[in-house]
């Protein structure tokens, strides 16, 4: 057992070096894929790396002292399945009917080595199922491949490093290790309901990734400095190899000045010239998907890039130059210096201490501002950004901000739909894509098939809801669609045709989709109590008014009640007063109650029902969403301050490439 312990200790000693080596690549990968680095994912990744190191060291260590060493027992592979069972029965006194032999059996090498071989890959199976979301057969294949790699490493003498095998290739190890991976897969199954869903962690990381955090910006700056300094060092080294250094010195030119000039040129290239070419991205920002823009997210100009990084380096270098000046003053030359220089020379030690204190305070202020920025989810602002009138944003946030700055009126959206239809994409196809976009949003936040309620109106917004319900049912979600009337009586097209097609498809394919036509309050409440997600596809962009008519008003109040007060089961038998039955939430214009822990994820299609897409006015009641999937373009009402509490996160589903149609629409509006 000491051998095993020593191998794990070796892995623990080597792990910090491996962790340091993978940190920057890991951060770059996370920022590119998700936009942020969730702590849970990071802990899992680094623990997985540590586990792999331990497993590999346990397999290959200890190493032979001599490359040509011959290990007799490892010379011939063991290719007979279950050989350890035969050896165990032949060499032990185990008797199942004699309890006195049981403890001794557990101490037998054949037994504890077999148990160890099972345990070796048990964590791998757990990681594969929980973190990597692998199926059982994928876990089986990966587990077998990993143990085959281990055994072949032993058979080949660590892939040729040693002349002869120094550990035994054993087919029993292949079977037991693979069994261990499957044991880990089965063990973690019951825990999946208790552990945070890694897919939800990823979605939350994407949401957080909309911000250009201080860490992300710091990493991009580090990459830029590394690129500039590396290129500069290569060029300076090339100059030195070509003999230019001796030529420069013979001409009385300082080689240090030449080096500084080359450094300056490459820093100018990375921080000014490249951003001009790429429209706001340094090399590091291109890697991490960041961009320098003006405060309103519009493109910055070349002189703003120069000012931004010129001020930054001035602010960084000025204190260093001041420190160098203080330290380099020669007290012996005080008669030749001015009064100020003499004072500085006399109090040099005190000034250095003050300089250090000032720099520490400045560094501390940066850390505090970075933490406040992360906690309050606000931009991390630096002085050079203020002076140059620029800011750093993620590419995605720039796109969202520009879309928000240029919303389309409701009439313009209708005209845009007509132009798209003229371009060859019928409205029925747009409805299909819109419904699928909403279903994808639900699946992102409710990854495992679970009960979903879709509230569908009688217009084309309701048609989007029908498509969404079918897409979720096809993915295995138990979906309940609530509609005011049967599909045949819907008047709006293509909503009517779409609803009929969905209903027919659900029947033919036996999809888990049920339709409630004008349900009473108790039936609707029961459906909402079980739901893990609610989709609001009741009213679309054409709504305006102050009061909703029935049954839609009742549906929305029931959905909001479920969100803020929980399921009815929590209050049954206690005659609990319900604020939402008295419509108190409709009067709470400035704030809304905190939603309950088991509240279903609420998604609004295009615009929350009750919210005017044109003006942002709120009707009674208004659906409260966690996310709103709006189609084609932002609408003015969605970006009004009072709308934020009801829309939640706004996701823009373009459905088609709207740029050419929007340009034609703008031209037509300009002509008028």
C-alpha positions, 0 to 999 in steps of 0.5 A, a space after each residue: 500500500 505504501 507504493 500506492 501512497 507514494 505514487 499519489 504523493 508524487 502526483 500531488 507534488 507534480 500537480 501544481 506545475 501541470 495546473 500552472 501550465 494549463 491555466 492560461 489555455 484553459 482560461 482562453 478555452 472557457 472564455 471563447 466557448 462560454 464567455 466566463 469561467 464558472 467556479 464549479 466547472 473549474 473545480 471539476 476540471 482541475 480535480 479531473 486532471 489531478 485524478 488522471 495524474 494519480 491514475 497514470 502514476 499508479 499505473 507506470 510508477 515506480 520506474 526501473 533504475 535501468 533502461 535495459 532492466 528485465 522484469 521476469 514476471 512482466 515478460 509474458 502477458 497474462 491473456 487468460 480471463 479471470 485468471 485472478 479468480 483461479 489463482 485466488 481459489 488455488 492459493 487461499 483457504 477461503 470458505 464462504 461458509 466459514 466467517 473466520 476466513 473472510 477477513 483474511 481473504 480481504 487482505 489477500 493480494 488477489 482480492 485487494 488488487 482486484 478491488 483496486 483495479 475496479 476503483 482505479 477507473 470508478 472516478 472516470 465513469 463518474 466524471 464521464 456521466 456527470 461532467 461530460 454527459 456521456 451515455 453508458 455505451 460511450 462510458 464503456 468504450 472510453 473506459 476500455 480505451 483508457 485501460 487499454 492505453 494503460 496496459 499497452 504503456 506497460 507492455 511497450 515499456 512506456 512506449 519504448 522508453 524502456 527496452 523491456 516491459 517492466 509491468 505485467 500486461 494483464 487481461 484481467 486488469 482490462 476487464 476490472 478497470 472497465 468494470 470500474 468505469 461502469 460502476 462509477 457511471 451507475 453510482 453517479 446516476 442517483 446523485 444527478 438530481 442533487 448535483 447542479 446540472 453542468 449544462 445549466 452551469 454552462 448556460 449561466 456561464 454564457 449569460 455571465 460571459 456577456 460582460 467583459 470582466 476584469 479577469 478576461 480583460 487582464 488576460 487579453 492584455 497579458 496575451 497582447 504584451 506577450 505577443 508584442 514582446 515575443 515578436 520584438 525579441 525575435 526581431 532584436 535577436 535577428 538583428 544581433 545575429 546579423 551583426 547589426 548590433 556591432 554596426 550600430 555601436 560603431 556608429 555611436 548608436 545606443 543598442 538599448 535605444 534601438 531595442 526600445 524603438 523596436 519594442 515601441 513599434 511592436 507595441 504600436 502594432 499590437 495596440 493601435 495598428 491591429 485594432 484599426 485593421 480589425 475594427 477594435 480588436 487587439 490580438 488578445 481581444 480577438 482570441 477572447 472575443 472582446 472589442 474596443 468601442 465607444 461608450 454607446 457601443 459604436 465603432 471607435 476611431 484610430 486616435 481613440 485606440 492610440 489615446 486609450 493605450 497611450 494613457 495606459 502606458 503613461 499611467 503605468 510608466 510615469 510611477 516607474 520613471 519617478 521611482 527610477 529618478 528617486 533611486 538614481 539621484 546621487 547625494 554626492 552631487 547635491 551642490 550641482 542639483 536644484 533645490 527640489 532634487 536635493 530635497 528628494 535626495 535627502 529624503 529618498 528612503 521615505 519617498 520610496 516607502 511612500 511610493 510603495 504605499 501609493 502603488 499598493 493602494 492603487 493595486 488594492 483599489 483595482 482589486 476592489 473595483 474588479 470585485 465590485 464590478 463582478 458582484 454588481 455586474 457592472 463594467 470595470 472602468 479604468 481611467 484610460 478608458 474615461 480619458 479616451 472615451 472608449 470601453 471594452 465589451 464582448 463581441 456578443 454584448 456589442 451586437 446586442 447593444 447595437 441591436 437595442 440601440 436600433 429597434 424596429 417599430 411594430 409596423 416596421 417589423 410587419 413590413 420586414 416580415 412582408 419583405 422576407 416573404 417576398 424574398 422567398 421565406 414564407 411566414 409559415 417557415 418563420 413561424 416554424 423557426 420561431 417556435 424552435 428557437 423558443 424550444 431551444 431556449 427552454 431546453 437550454 435552461 431545463 436540460 432534462 425532459 420535464 413537464 412544460 406548459 405552453 400558453 398559446 393564444 389564438 393569433 400567430 404568436 400562439 402559432 409559435 407556441 404550437 411549434 414550440 410545444 411540438 419541438 419539446 414533445 419530440 425531445 421527450 418533454 411532457 408538454 401541455 398546450 393550453 389554448 382558448 379554442 380548438 385548432 379548427 376555429 383559429 382564424 389567423 394564418 398561418 397559425 391555424 394551419 400550423 396548429 392543425 399540422 402539429 396536432 396531427 403530427 402529435 397524434 400520428 407519432 404518439 408524442 407526449 403532447 396534450 392539449 387543454 382547450 379552455 381549461 377551468 382554473 383548477 385544471 390549469 393550476 394542476 398543470 402549472 404546479 407540475 411544470 418545470 417551464 412555462 411558455 407564454 405565447 398568448 399575445 404578440 407585438 400587436 397588443 396594446 391596452 391596459 386590461 387583458 380580457 379573459 381567459 388570458 388574464 386568468 392564465 397569466 395570473 395563474 402563471 405569475 402566482 405559480 412563479 411567486 407563491 409556489 404550487 397550490 399544494 403548499 397552501 392547501 388546507 390553510 386558506 392562505 391569502 393569495 396576493 396575486 388573486 387580489 392582483 396586488 402584483 399589478 400595482 407593484 410597478 417599481 418592484 416584483 416579489 422574489 420568485 419561489 425556489 421551485 418556480 418554473 422557468 418562464 419564457 415569453 415568445 416575442 414579448 411578454 403578454 400584457 407588455 406593449 411592444 411599441 410603448 412598453 406600457 404594462 397592462 393588468 396583468 402582465 406575464 413575468 418572464 425569465 427570458 424573452 425570445 424576440 423575433 427578427 429585431 428588438 422592439 421599442 417597448 422591450 428596451 424601456 426601463 419598466 419592461 426589464 422586470 417582465 422581460 428578463 434576459 432578451 434573446 434575439 432570434 433573427 430567424 433569417 439574415 435580416 441585414 439586406 431586408 432591414 437596409 431596404 426597409 430603412 431606405 423605404 422609410 428614408 424615401 418617405 
